[in-house]
């Protein structure tokens, strides 16, 4: 099934350009205002939103906040003019996944969209796995109601969504280090040490020094 992308921009030319670039790889639908974009978001449940920062009436930042309140799992990429880059950075602080400056490069747009969708899928998979682990190995029913034990339980329980992206990077780095370490250990264990050297059965050679 194709990923659905919502395009929110008050300029018809920008919406048309985005549609041409992204289709047919993705299914797109567009909105010319923030309010229309919010209605489309609620109706279509997109996998990704491309959102213009500067629009008449409600601007992109206001819509970004509302989208994050509706469903923080849906990533939002901000579209900004060259004079509003600082505003786009502020949008990222509010939860935007990334931003693109107009006029945007076609290949850069495709790359950022693909990367953002891939990251979103990975984060959702981690959320699902952590939920399954938490459900199976819940600590709430364990005996031990003292403050000290409660502190231990809180440290063992899975962290909140705000730190998942940071943990993903740490887990990936740790996995690489562990693979390297296992490879080195395998090489070392594969080399026969003094205790594993074969016993010589033939006559020894005596070297005469001159």
Secondary structure as the mmCIF struct_conf table of DSSP 4:
data_model
#
loop_
_struct_conf.conf_type_id
_struct_conf.id
_struct_conf.beg_label_comp_id
_struct_conf.beg_label_asym_id
_struct_conf.beg_label_seq_id
_struct_conf.end_label_comp_id
_struct_conf.end_label_asym_id
_struct_conf.end_label_seq_id
HELX_LH_PP_P HELX_LH_PP_P1 UNK A 2 UNK A 3
STRN STRN1 UNK A 4 UNK A 8
BEND BEND1 UNK A 10 UNK A 10
HELX_RH_AL_P HELX_RH_AL_P1 UNK A 12 UNK A 22
TURN_TY1_P TURN_TY1_P1 UNK A 23 UNK A 25
BEND BEND2 UNK A 26 UNK A 26
STRN STRN2 UNK A 27 UNK A 31
BEND BEND3 UNK A 32 UNK A 33
HELX_RH_AL_P HELX_RH_AL_P2 UNK A 34 UNK A 44
BEND BEND4 UNK A 47 UNK A 47
STRN STRN3 UNK A 48 UNK A 52
BEND BEND5 UNK A 53 UNK A 53
BEND BEND6 UNK A 56 UNK A 58
HELX_RH_AL_P HELX_RH_AL_P3 UNK A 60 UNK A 70
TURN_TY1_P TURN_TY1_P2 UNK A 72 UNK A 73
BEND BEND7 UNK A 74 UNK A 74
STRN STRN4 UNK A 75 UNK A 80
HELX_RH_3T_P HELX_RH_3T_P1 UNK A 82 UNK A 84
HELX_RH_AL_P HELX_RH_AL_P4 UNK A 85 UNK A 93
TURN_TY1_P TURN_TY1_P3 UNK A 94 UNK A 95
STRN STRN5 UNK A 98 UNK A 101
BEND BEND8 UNK A 102 UNK A 103
HELX_LH_PP_P HELX_LH_PP_P2 UNK A 104 UNK A 105
HELX_RH_AL_P HELX_RH_AL_P5 UNK A 106 UNK A 136
TURN_TY1_P TURN_TY1_P4 UNK A 137 UNK A 137
BEND BEND9 UNK A 139 UNK A 139
TURN_TY1_P TURN_TY1_P5 UNK A 140 UNK A 141
BEND BEND10 UNK A 142 UNK A 143
BEND BEND11 UNK A 146 UNK A 146
HELX_RH_AL_P HELX_RH_AL_P6 UNK A 147 UNK A 156
BEND BEND12 UNK A 157 UNK A 157
HELX_LH_PP_P HELX_LH_PP_P3 UNK A 158 UNK A 160
HELX_RH_3T_P HELX_RH_3T_P2 UNK A 161 UNK A 163
HELX_RH_AL_P HELX_RH_AL_P7 UNK A 164 UNK A 190
BEND BEND13 UNK A 191 UNK A 191
HELX_RH_3T_P HELX_RH_3T_P3 UNK A 194 UNK A 196
HELX_LH_PP_P HELX_LH_PP_P4 UNK A 197 UNK A 200
BEND BEND14 UNK A 202 UNK A 202
HELX_LH_PP_P HELX_LH_PP_P5 UNK A 203 UNK A 209
#
